[in-house]
Amino acid sequence: MLSFITSGAYELDKWLKEHFGRPYTILLGASLILGILAAGRNIEHNFGSTTDVAGSLFSVAVQIVLLINQLGQLHEYRQVIRGRREARKARKAERKARPGE
């Protein structure tokens, strides 16, 4: 069941990128940044809660792991953007190098 869901999500993500391109990736990047900020606030909030120490520590650990994952996703997203930018620059430089065409 999990494999079906993750595979479907992957295919949907791929389809959205192909059909909506830049607006989708901009929305994705903005959502990722907002999620990272929310995770940071959640960690801070959980550190302030001292009623159930074990539960708070577990919750903070989970939030930290999710934050690390989101930061990794943001890094991947930025690498994709950089790759596209470099490819565009290379194509532009290649066109300038062929003045006769």
N, C-alpha and C positions, 0 to 999 in steps of 0.2 A: 504494500500500500504506500509506504513512504517513498519507495523508488518511483512509483507512478506519479505521485505528487511532485517530487523534485524534478523528474523528467519533464512533466507538463509545464512546470514553472520555468524551466530552462528554455523550452521551446517557445513559450509565450514571450519571455524576455527577448529571445533572439528575433522573433517576429516583430515585436514592438520596436526594437533597434533598427530593423530593416525598413519598416514602414513609416516610422515617425522620426528616426534619426536623431538629429541634434536636439530638438525640443524634448524628446524622451530622455536623452542622456543628461541634459541640463536639469530637468526635473528630478532625475535619479540622483544626481550629484547633490542638489540642494536638499533633497530628502535625507540623504545619507549624512550630511553635515548637521541637519536638525536632529537626527537620531543620535548622533555622537554627543551633541550638546545636552540632549535630554538624558542620555545615559550618565553623563558627568554629573548633572544635577541630581539624578537618582542615587548615585553613589554617595554624593555629599549628604543627601537627606538620610540615607540608611546609616551613615556614620553617626548622625545626630540622634538616632533612635536607640535608646539603651534599655528598653523594656525586656527584650528577648535577645540576649547577647549572641547565642548560638545561631538563632534565626537571622539576626542582622549580619553576622559574619558570612553566613552562607549566601545571603542575598547580595552582599557587597561582592563576594567572590564571583558569583554568576554575572553581576553587572560588569565587573572588570573584564571577564572573559568576553562578554558580548561587545564591550567597548573596544577591546583589542581586535576582535573580528571586524568590527565596523571600520576601524582605522586601516586595517589591511585592505578592506574593500575600497576605501577611499584612495589608498595608494594605487591599487590596480586601476581604478577609474582614471586617476591622473596619468598613469603610464599610457593608457589607451589614448587619452587626449594628446599627450606629448608625441606619441607615435604618429597619430594622424597629422599633427602640425608639422612634424619633421618630413613626412611623406609629401605634404603639400609644398613645403619649401624646396624639397628635392625636385619635384616635378616642375616647379616654377623656374628653378635654376637651370634645369635641363632645357626648358623651352628657350630661355635666354641664351643658352650656349649654342643653339641652332638658329642663327639669325636669318638664314635663307628660307626658312619654312614659314 
